[in-house]
Every structure is written in structure tokens, then in C-alpha cells.
Amino acid sequence: MKKVLPVFILSAACLALAFRYFRPDISGLTEASADGPSDIAGMDQPLPRTVLPALDGDWVNLEKYKGKVVLINFWTTWCPGCRDEMADLIQLQQKFESSGFTVVALAVDDDGEESVSSYVRNESFSLGGSATKITFPVLLGSGESAEKLGFEGGLPASVLVTRDGRETKIIRGPVHFEEVSKLIKRLL
């Protein structure tokens, strides 16, 4: 047993390094640090006109969300920080949806629709002791479309948009429920 533990630790470290350095290239997008609170920076610019494909095959014009506070979340299926924040995103959606808020997840996976669709269909996240599926709109994007919407690199990241369609905050790193709830409450 004593010899198995060091071999297991070494194997896990090798896998972690391989995952970190040999994952798919998505136009310079990288994983942000998941340590500590998110880096939240102010901004004030109109949300650019953008139409993106949804998982259901429809095309979604982001202007349809005007009148709501929106958190556009940039993520991939392979990003550990992205997976870790999903429960917080679902919780934000559940708590504030009736007040005029929505999360819009913009998947920027190189593998595209099939990979993202499978992930959304099959993954569950622990929320309040029960397994919960993603409950907000998931759109398909690219590094280019993410940059157009204010993404500056490092996954996960999110942009908070006001009811009048202005990008007001960029959140670098995973969304943390308590921290982002305060920002959303101020905008609702």
C-alpha cells in the first residue's frame, strides 16, 4: 500500500500537467486561475450586436435579452474552473430569473456542438444536495465571438450586462455566487 500511494500521486501529477499543456487550442483562450475571489473589472460599453447558434439549432440575437440583466459566461467543457462554477451559475439563474436576470453560457469549445450538447445533456451539478442540470441558455461561439463580447482571455470569464444592454463588469475566473449576487442585485 505504501508504494501504491506515491505512484498514484505521480500519475495524477503527470495527468494534470498533460491536461494543462496538451489541451485543444482555441485561439489563445486559456484557463484562468480558480484561486481566491474573481478579478472583477469595470467597463461601460454597449453590447455589440451579436447573433449566435444555440444548441437547439436556432440562432439567438443577444438583443433579445435587452430589458434583463445578463451574465454572459465564456466556458469550455474541458476547463476545470468552468465546470466548478456551473453550480454557482445555476444557483444565480434560479435565484434571480424571476427578477429579470439570466445567465447566457457561451461555449467556445473547438469540438463544437456535439461535445457541448453531450456535456449539457449528461452533466449534473450538486446544488442544495441534489443533482441539477444546466438551466440557462447555452450558445455556441468561438474565440473571435467571445472577444467581440468583451472576453480578454483566461477561462472561465463572464461579462455582466445591464438591462439597457451595456457591458458593465468583466469577471475573470470562476463566478462565485455570493460575490456576483451583490453585483446582480445592484443592477436589478
C-alpha positions as CSV (number, residue, x, y, z in Angstrom):
1,M,0.0,0.0,0.0
2,K,2.9,2.4,0.8
3,K,4.3,2.0,-2.7
4,V,1.0,2.5,-4.4
5,L,0.3,6.0,-3.0
6,P,3.4,7.6,-4.4
7,V,2.8,6.0,-7.8
8,F,-0.8,7.3,-7.7
9,I,0.3,10.8,-6.8
10,L,3.0,10.8,-9.5
11,S,0.4,9.6,-12.1
12,A,-2.1,12.2,-11.0
13,A,0.5,14.9,-11.3
14,C,1.5,13.7,-14.8
15,L,-2.1,13.7,-15.9
16,A,-2.7,17.2,-14.5
17,L,0.4,18.5,-16.4
18,A,-0.6,16.8,-19.6
19,F,-4.2,18.2,-19.3
20,R,-2.8,21.7,-18.7
21,Y,-0.4,21.8,-21.6
22,F,-1.9,19.5,-24.2
23,R,-5.5,20.5,-24.4
24,P,-7.1,21.8,-27.6
25,D,-6.0,25.2,-28.9
26,I,-9.0,27.6,-29.1
27,S,-7.5,30.8,-30.5
28,G,-5.4,31.7,-27.5
29,L,-8.1,31.2,-24.8
30,T,-6.5,29.9,-21.6
31,E,-7.7,28.8,-18.2
32,A,-7.9,31.5,-15.6
33,S,-6.8,30.8,-12.1
34,A,-9.5,29.4,-9.8
35,D,-7.7,30.5,-6.6
36,G,-9.4,33.1,-4.5
37,P,-12.1,35.6,-5.5
38,S,-12.7,36.6,-9.1
39,D,-11.0,39.6,-10.6
40,I,-13.8,42.0,-11.4
41,A,-13.1,45.0,-13.6
42,G,-15.4,47.8,-14.5
43,M,-16.3,48.6,-18.1
44,D,-19.0,50.7,-19.8
45,Q,-19.7,49.9,-23.4
46,P,-22.7,48.8,-25.4
47,L,-23.1,45.1,-26.0
48,P,-22.2,44.6,-29.7
49,R,-24.9,43.2,-32.0
50,T,-24.3,39.5,-32.0
51,V,-26.2,36.5,-33.3
52,L,-25.0,33.1,-32.2
53,P,-26.2,29.5,-32.7
54,A,-28.0,27.7,-29.9
55,L,-27.8,24.1,-29.0
56,D,-31.4,23.6,-30.3
57,G,-30.4,24.7,-33.8
58,D,-31.9,28.2,-33.6
59,W,-29.9,31.4,-33.9
60,V,-30.1,33.8,-31.0
61,N,-29.7,37.6,-31.3
62,L,-28.4,38.8,-27.9
63,E,-30.6,41.9,-28.2
64,K,-33.5,39.6,-27.3
65,Y,-32.2,39.9,-23.7
66,K,-32.4,43.7,-23.6
67,G,-34.5,44.6,-20.5
68,K,-32.8,41.9,-18.5
69,V,-29.6,41.8,-16.5
70,V,-27.5,39.2,-18.3
71,L,-24.3,37.4,-17.2
72,I,-22.6,36.1,-20.4
73,N,-20.3,33.3,-19.3
74,F,-17.4,32.1,-21.5
75,W,-16.5,28.5,-20.9
76,T,-15.4,25.1,-22.4
77,T,-16.2,21.6,-21.4
78,W,-12.5,20.8,-20.8
79,C,-11.9,23.7,-18.3
80,P,-11.9,22.6,-14.6
81,G,-12.7,26.1,-13.4
82,C,-15.7,26.3,-15.8
83,R,-17.1,23.0,-14.5
84,D,-16.5,24.1,-10.9
85,E,-18.5,27.3,-11.4
86,M,-21.6,25.7,-13.0
87,A,-23.4,25.1,-9.7
88,D,-23.0,28.8,-8.9
89,L,-24.3,29.8,-12.3
90,I,-27.3,27.6,-11.9
91,Q,-28.0,29.0,-8.4
92,L,-27.8,32.6,-9.8
93,Q,-30.2,31.7,-12.5
94,Q,-32.6,30.1,-10.1
95,K,-32.4,33.0,-7.5
96,F,-32.7,35.9,-9.9
97,E,-34.6,34.7,-13.0
98,S,-37.9,35.9,-11.8
99,S,-36.5,39.4,-11.2
100,G,-35.4,39.8,-14.8
101,F,-31.9,38.1,-14.9
102,T,-30.5,35.3,-17.0
103,V,-27.2,33.6,-17.5
104,V,-26.2,33.0,-21.1
105,A,-23.4,30.5,-21.4
106,L,-21.2,30.9,-24.5
107,A,-19.4,27.7,-25.1
108,V,-16.1,28.2,-27.0
109,D,-15.1,24.6,-27.4
110,D,-13.1,23.6,-30.6
111,D,-15.0,20.3,-30.6
112,G,-18.2,22.3,-31.3
113,E,-21.8,21.4,-30.9
114,E,-21.6,17.7,-30.4
115,S,-19.2,18.0,-27.4
116,V,-21.1,20.8,-25.8
117,S,-24.5,19.2,-26.4
118,S,-23.4,16.0,-24.8
119,Y,-22.0,17.8,-21.8
120,V,-25.1,19.9,-21.2
121,R,-27.3,16.8,-21.6
122,N,-25.3,14.4,-19.4
123,E,-23.6,16.5,-16.7
124,S,-25.3,17.3,-13.4
125,F,-24.1,19.6,-10.7
126,S,-24.6,19.4,-6.9
127,L,-26.9,22.2,-5.7
128,G,-28.6,22.0,-2.3
129,G,-27.8,18.3,-2.0
130,S,-29.4,17.3,-5.3
131,A,-28.1,16.9,-8.8
132,T,-29.1,19.7,-11.1
133,K,-28.8,20.2,-14.9
134,I,-27.8,23.5,-16.6
135,T,-31.0,25.6,-16.6
136,F,-29.9,28.6,-18.7
137,P,-29.4,29.2,-22.4
138,V,-26.3,27.7,-23.9
139,L,-25.0,29.2,-27.2
140,L,-22.1,28.2,-29.4
141,G,-19.3,30.6,-30.0
142,S,-15.6,30.9,-30.8
143,G,-12.6,32.8,-29.5
144,E,-13.5,35.5,-32.0
145,S,-17.1,35.9,-30.9
146,A,-16.1,35.8,-27.3
147,E,-13.6,38.7,-27.9
148,K,-16.2,40.7,-29.6
149,L,-18.3,40.4,-26.5
150,G,-15.6,41.7,-24.1
151,F,-13.6,38.5,-23.4
152,E,-9.9,39.2,-22.8
153,G,-8.5,35.8,-22.3
154,G,-8.5,33.2,-19.5
155,L,-11.3,30.8,-18.8
156,P,-13.7,30.9,-17.3
157,A,-14.7,34.5,-17.6
158,S,-18.0,36.4,-17.7
159,V,-19.4,39.8,-18.7
160,L,-22.2,41.4,-16.8
161,V,-24.7,43.3,-18.9
162,T,-27.2,45.9,-17.7
163,R,-30.9,46.0,-18.6
164,D,-30.2,48.7,-21.2
165,G,-27.6,46.4,-23.0
166,R,-24.4,47.9,-21.6
167,E,-21.4,45.7,-20.6
168,T,-20.7,46.9,-17.1
169,K,-18.3,44.4,-15.5
170,I,-16.0,41.6,-16.6
171,I,-15.3,38.8,-14.2
172,R,-12.1,36.9,-14.7
173,G,-12.0,33.5,-13.2
174,P,-14.9,31.4,-11.8
175,V,-18.1,33.1,-10.8
176,H,-18.7,32.9,-7.0
177,F,-22.4,33.0,-6.0
178,E,-22.1,35.4,-3.1
179,E,-19.8,37.8,-4.8
180,V,-21.7,38.0,-8.1
181,S,-25.1,38.1,-6.3
182,K,-24.2,41.5,-4.9
183,L,-23.4,42.9,-8.4
184,I,-26.6,41.5,-9.8
185,K,-28.8,42.9,-7.0
186,R,-27.4,46.4,-7.7
187,L,-28.4,46.1,-11.4
188,L,-31.9,44.6,-10.9
